[in-house]
């Protein structure tokens, strides 16, 4: 395509302005390439830890950036540096600051040193944790490394635009959407497109029909593995052709192909393709082929090991920047001398910014190091270990590792070396330095797992009218959800069987008829993207409730919850949030695949989310309200055998909230404390009559939430009274019971108050066999509870509690 045609298509722009723009694009591509080359050198010389770069993808990303507008969202992967440069949301200095793991939010705003280079994010929240106006920003959701992990979130980012366009009750939210005219841009490599989440997302996107634009950067390889081992027929667009848009069914994708080295072709493709996505909400796939990767996959190895000489020669000839230069010269947009000057200036600029980023990242460490060395020297003057301390000081001074770790290790070493010298003034100074550094490093590396807003929600106790009826537990949920959906148009729910029938247990019965399909929606069987659909929408100011039909099925969505939503607030150091609520149900159903209670797996995988385990539906409603009044993600595991248990109907479901991390004493006692939750509370109650007959008094505690766990350390107060404890649930042995034991005995210091060995009671290590017998013999039952408690008392007083078999 010649310049005159391109100018004509860009309207009102002059030929001179067009040429100036092209040359600026060429400069940016060269700056990005030089940043990649320098970045690799910094890693290979030991000045940075690891590097992964976007070389070879520059021209396509530049073209895509031209179609990206304020309010749009990116959900990409770690090769998109040129795109981020082009939209103005990443500087070269910030690029290198991330490479050096700089912990300054001003210098490295994407992750504040918490993610390796190439992981980009804009800050959706201000310094107080409040939403910014996202329509004034070109937005990038925070990247994650798991291959194809960006795809589920992409679906949700696009789905939010569909809701904002079609739900008039959301049109006032102008800080989050321009009536749904935003596009969600996704990027992925050709090899990662072999992953299951990619195909699940593509299928779901073609059903939901939101403004989603997926760009596949195809350089023919996945690390060392060529495309023929990755994709059927080694051609993604051919394989994806079955997803092509069907005008009659109003589903599917516009599918485009282009060559990654052809600048005018790419600019035209993205300009026309994205406009159609934006206006018509028809998703699109851009398969960008014939791309290269000049430095190989990463700094962990060289691509010369696995690419043939012919392939390497082709990559050199079809390097996108080289081909762009050829086109510029052919079209007489610039001269060889002008392009040489641009290339030289780009190289010098990248080097300048790299050096500045390196100096800034190490300045504080060097300052603290000098301070430490001075303290070491002072300590050595009157120390019996003078020679060793001076050696530590010299080693620190000469160390090439300019990082906080090396400073702290040296501090620890000198404190050890001087441990017999007494606390002189210099040694006290060193202890003060250590304590100050511990606080600063905790803030740098360990803060912001949670925002804490959920713990600040004011408790509003449940209230009942004098004539409150006894109803099935599911009716409490129905009334709660009806109230919540009425009061807040941001709330919507979706999942398998949620819509038409109101979920398999009727907890949302009638909701779709009352509020419509946009608010309560059925989905396909696709748990991974149900989670992603919620994550992306939550990142755009909505309040999704994403349902996993049974707890066992959470495994399908666990990866994206663990890697994305649970880490989001932490990995952006408070820059982004996704207040997703996951609704599911578990406990005591029969059969191998419907009776799992993998709570240990869940709580260890989902640090960064809250995990609520209510024993009835009134409690569940209280937790939903608390989460909805906060801005943090959580999962509520409803009790499967409680939907038809009778409960009183509260009269304040709109306001009632339950505090997180506050256990409830259900029965007071004096002999043994039993710590449990959910359906297990009633199993204990079923055993208590026989325990009482045996003369044993039980204190029964329902922990109510596992994350957080007993934030006020109240359970240890029970141990002070009973001096004996049983931790009980239906997880596998060593699962959540071990976690509860660690929290009470270690964190709360409960071991100090024990007169008997602490015990756990859990299910068998296998899944439950089918049927009532399977449930009885696979999971703990009231007889098991009785025996576990009785054995504790038998060990303490065998005369009063003799063994009876």
Residue, then its C-alpha position, 0 to 999 in steps of 0.5 A: x500500500x502506498x502512502x497516498x492511499x494510506x493518507x486518504x484513508x486516514x482522512x484530514x492528515x497531510x502527506x507530510x504529517x503522515x511521513x512524520x508519523x511513520x518515521x516516529x513509528x519507526x523510531x519507537x520500533x527501534x527503541x523497543x528493539x534496543x530495549x530488548x537487546x540491552x535487557x538481554x545483556x543486563x541479564x546475561x551479565x548478572x545485573x538482572x535476574x531473568x528476561x523475556x522480551x518482545x523483539x520481533x513483534x514490534x510492528x504488529x503491536x504498533x499497528x494494534x496500538x493505533x486502534x486502542x482508545x481510552x477506556x479500552x482494556x488489554x489482557x495480554x502476555x509478556x511480549x507486549x512491550x512495544x504496544x505498551x510504549x505505543x499507547x503511552x502507558x510504559x516508558x523505557x525507564x519503567x521497562x528497565x525498572x521492572x527488569x531490575x525489580x525496582x520497588x518504587x511505585x513511581x518508577x515501576x507502577x505496574x507491579x512495584x518490583x513484584x513481577x518479572x519484566x514484561x508483565x504490564x499493568x496500569x493502575x486502576x486505583x488511586x492511592x486510597x484504593x478508590x477507582x479512578x475514571x477508567x475512561x480517561x485511561x488506556x487500561x492494561x489488566x495485570x499480566x500473569x505468566x501462566x500460558x493462556x492465563x490471560x484469556x479467561x479474564x479477557x472474556x470478562x473484560x469484554x463481557x462487561x462492555x456488553x452489560x454496560x451497553x445493554x443494561x440501561x441501569x448501568x448507563x450512569x457509570x460513566x467512569x467505567x464505560x462509554x455505553x459499552x463502546x470499549x474493546x477488550x484487546x487480548x494477545x497470545x502466542x501461537x504456542x499458548x493457543x494450544x492451551x485449554x483456556x484459549x479454546x474455552x475462551x474462544x468458544x465462550x466469546x463466540x457465544x456471548x458476543x462481546x467486543x473482544x479482539x484476540x491477536x495471536x502473535x505467530x512466530x512458528x515456535x513455542x520455545x523449541x517446539x515448532x508449530x506442527x506439534x502445537x496446532x492441527x495443520x500448523x495453522x490457527x486461523x484455518x483451525x479457527x475458521x469454524x468460529x467464523x461469524x454467522x450472520x444468521x445465528x449472530x454468533x462467531x468471530x471475524x477472522x483476519x490474517x496478516x503478515x507480522x512484518x508488513x506495516x501498511x497491511x497491519x495498520x489497515x487491518x487493525x483500523x478496520x477490524x477494531x472499528x467493527x468490533x467496537x461498533x457491532x460487538x462482533x468479536x475478532x481474531x487477528x492471526x498475525x503470521x510470519x513473525x520472528x523472535x530474534x533473541x529466542x524465547x528468553x534469557x534462559x537459552x539460545x534459539x540457535x540450538x533448535x532452529x535450522x540455518x534456513x529458518x534463522x536466515x529467513x528470520x533475519x531477512x523478514x525481521x519486521x523492523x528491517x522490512x519496515x525500513x525497506x518499505x519506508x525507503x521504497x515509498x520515499x518516506x525517509x532517506x537512508x541517512x534519516x533512518x540511520x540517524x533514527x536508529x542511532x538515536x534509538x540506541x543511545x536513548x535506550x542506553x540512557x534510560x537503562x542506565x538511569x533506571x539501574x542507577x535509580x533502582x540501586x541508589x537506596x540500596x547503595x546508601x543503606x549499604x554505606x550506612x551498614x559498613x560504617x556501623x560494622x566498622x564501629x562495632x569492630x573497634x571493641x569486638x573480640x571478633x574484629x577480624x571477622x566483622x571487618x571481613x564481612x564489611x569488606x565482602x559487602x563493600x565489594x559485592x556485585x549484588x546490589x540488593x536488599x537481601x545482601x544487605x540484610x544477610x550481612x547485617x545478620x552475619x555481624x549480629x551473629x559475630x558480635x553476639x558475645x560483645x554486649x549491646x554497645x551503642x554501635x551494636x544497638x544502632x545495628x539492631x535499630x537498622x535491622x528492625x527498620x529494614x524488616x519493616x521496610x522490606x515487609x512493605x516492599x515484598x509482603x504487603x497488600x495481599x488484601x485491601x482489608x475493606x472486608x474486615x472493616x464492614x460494620x457488623x449488623x446482627x440478623x433480626x427477626x420479626x416476632x412472627x417470623x416464619x420457619x422456611x426452607x433455607x433456600x427461601x432465605x437465599x431467594x429473598x436475599x438475592x432478590x433484595x440484593x439485585x433490586x438494590x444494586x444494578x451492578x450485581x449480576x449472577x451467572x453459571x451453569x443452570x443459574x438462569x432459567x431454573x434458578x440454580x440446581x438447588x433453587x437458591x435463585x428461583x424466579x430471579x431471571x424472570x424478575x431481573x432478566x437474562x442480563x442479570x441472571x444468566x445461564x452459561x455453558x459447562x466451562x468453569x475456567x471461563x466462568x471464573x474469568x468472566x467474573x474476574x474481568x467484569x469485576x475489574x471494570x467496576x461490576x459486582x459479579x457472582x460467579x457460580x460453580x455448581x458443586x465444590x468438586x467442580x472448583x478444580x476446573x476454575x481453581x488455576x485462574x482463581x489462584x493465579x489471577x484473582x487471588x494475586x491481583x491486589x498483591x502483584x499490583x501492590x494495590x493498583x488493581x482489584x477484582x471483587x469477584x464473589x464465587x458461589x458454590x456448594x459442598x459437604x455431605x453429598x454422596x458419590x465420588x464426584x459430588x462429595x469432595x471437601x478439598x478445603x485444604x487445597x482451596x485455602x492454600x491455593x486462594x490466599x488473597x481471597x476470603x473463604x466463607x463456610x456458613x453452616x446455614x443459608x442465613x449465615x451465607x446471606x450475611x457473608x454475601x452482604x459483607x463481601x458486597x459491601x467491601x471491594x475484595x474477592x471471596x468464595x462462599x461455600x453453601x452447605x449442600x444439605x441445608x437448602x431444605x433445612x428449616x430456618x427463620x426468615x430474617x427481616x433485615x436481609x438488605x442490611x444484615x452482615x456477618x464479620x469475617x474471621x469471627x468464630x461462634x461458640x455454638x455450645x459452651x462446655x468445659x472438657x473438650x473444645x471441638x473446632x469445626x465448620x459447615x455441616x460438621x457442626x451438626x455432626x458434632x451436635x448429633x454426637x453430643x447426647x451420647x457424650x453427655x451421657x458419658x459425662x463429657x462436656x463439649x465446647x463447640x466452635x464454628x469458625x465460620x470463615x477459614x480465610x481469615x481465621x479467628x482474627x481475634x484469637x478467641x479460640x485459644x480462650x476456649x482452650x484456657x478453659x478446657x485444656x483439650x481440643x479436637x479439630x474436625x472436618x471432612x477434608x482429607x487427613x492433614x488437610x484443613x484440620x492441620x491448618x486450623x491446628x497450626x493457627x490455634x496452637x502455633x499462631x495463637x499459642x494454644x499449645x501452652x494451655x493443653x493438658x492432652x495431645x491435640x487431635x484431628x478428625x478428618x475423612x479418609x484419604x480417598x473420595x467417598x464411595x457411593x451411597x449412604x454406606x459410602x458416606x458413613x464409612x468414608x467421612x466422619x460420622x457422629x460415632x467417630x466424633x464420640x470416639x475421638x473425644x472419648x479417647x482424649x478423655x480416656x487418656x486423661x482419666x482412664x478410671x472415669x472414662x474406661x475403654x469399652x472396646 
